Structure formats: C-alpha cells, structure tokens
C-alpha cells in the first residue's frame, strides 16, 4: 500500500510540533500543580506563612533574589536556578522532610524543562478577560475571493469546476 504524497509532510510537521510541546511544559496544567502541592504552603501568596522571603506564585517575585541572595528561578538556566538545586538536594531538601512531601523524578524533570524554556507564568484561563475573535472572511479562511454568500458553497462550486456566484449588492455578506 502506498502513502499519499501529502501524508509525509503532515507527519513531519506533527512530529516537530510534538517535539516543541515536549520541550516546554504547560504552566497551568503541569507546572502550577507541582508548585501548589509542594511549594506554595511556604512560598505562596500568604505573607504571614512565607519563608525566606521567597514567593513562587508570581513571576516577578519568583525572579527576585531570596533573603540568601540566590535566585530561585533563572529563566533559561535550570543549572543556575536555586529551585532545582533545592528540590534535588539530599542534604537540605525542599520541601522539608517533616512535610512528608517529595517531588518525583518526573516532577523535577517538568520543572527543569519549564525553567529551560524560559519559566513562563500564565494565568488560568478563568482569570483572563475573554477576547472576541476577529471574524474570518472567506478569503482568510482559504476559500479564494469573497464572491459567494457561503464559503462552503463557493468551495464546493470550485471543486466541481464551476465559478462561484457573485453576491448580489445590498445582500448579507456584501
């Protein structure tokens, strides 16, 4: 059985996009749950419970140096980020041993890839203002000229070898 000529480029594009997606973990789905489970109790929004002056729930605060002078997150440089050094340190681990919480190797890898990709913080979709998408014209949707009332009908007419019908002046879509 022979593959259609279009299939190899599609498979190549899909593999490239999958590789990029594997490089940078999604903050909302992968990174934030790890930080919320293991870090936010001591380094979150509650100023009274915050330890070492380190806040990890906001990007601007997480990039500032802690009381020790070390930077918890250095975007693009996981080897220089104190966060990764502390979660992998066996002598002085984070989170502390008395909490009973440990990061798995997979969670540490997600944090490492996230920092290497630039440590992008993104708010949850529920906290962002909705934006109305711009309407797509038949031309921008790939249906050629805007000479039909329905892009689907115009495409269908061209597929059958006929020209699209012009839109009458003053009608919807003109």
C-alpha positions, -999 to +999 in steps of 0.1 A: +000+000+000+014+034-010+011+065+012-005+096-003+021+123-012+006+147+013+010+124+043+048+125+049+049+164+053+019+162+076+036+136+098+069+156+098+051+187+109+032+168+136+065+153+150+082+187+150+052+203+169+051+174+193+088+178+200+083+215+208+054+207+230+075+182+249+102+208+255+081+234+272+056+221+298+023+240+301+024+261+332-013+259+341-016+221+336+018+208+346+039+233+365+015+252+387+000+220+402+035+209+413+043+243+428+009+244+445+013+210+460+049+212+471+059+249+474+030+274+479+024+265+515+057+282+524+064+303+493+029+314+482+006+343+485+003+343+523+028+368+535+025+355+571+034+320+562+061+329+536+096+315+543+129+331+532+111+360+516+105+338+485+073+340+466+068+315+438+032+321+428+040+353+408+067+355+382+081+389+391+085+379+428+100+345+419+127+361+398+139+383+426+167+371+449+156+355+481+170+365+515+200+343+509+208+363+477+203+333+455+178+335+426+151+307+428+144+308+391+168+319+364+148+317+331+167+296+305+193+284+330+180+255+351+215+247+364+217+282+380+182+281+395+182+276+432+147+260+430+161+229+412+192+227+433+170+226+465+144+201+453+172+177+442+195+183+473+196+154+496+213+173+525+188+202+527+158+191+506+128+212+496+101+207+506+115+199+541+114+162+552+089+170+580+062+178+554+063+143+541+062+156+505+088+147+479+090+156+442+091+126+419+118+125+392+091+133+366+081+164+385+117+176+388+121+170+350+090+191+343+104+219+364+138+216+347+122+218+312+100+247+323+129+268+335+150+259+305+121+271+282+120+305+300+099+299+331+068+314+316+040+321+340+005+321+326-027+329+344-055+303+345-079+308+316-107+317+341-088+347+352-082+362+318-106+386+300-123+369+271-113+384+237-137+384+208-120+367+178-119+386+146-144+373+120-127+354+093-136+363+058-139+337+030-105+349+017-087+345+050-103+311+055-087+299+023-118+300+000-104+323-026-122+355-034-152+367-014-177+363-042-202+339-026-225+343+003-213+310+018-176+300+018-187+264+018-208+268-014-180+287-031-156+259-023-180+233-034-187+251-067-149+254-074-144+217-066-170+208-093-152+231-117-177+259-117-172+296-108-187+310-075-218+330-079-214+367-072-231+382-041-260+405-051-254+441-040-271+450-007-274+414+004-259+399+036-222+394+033-216+420+005 
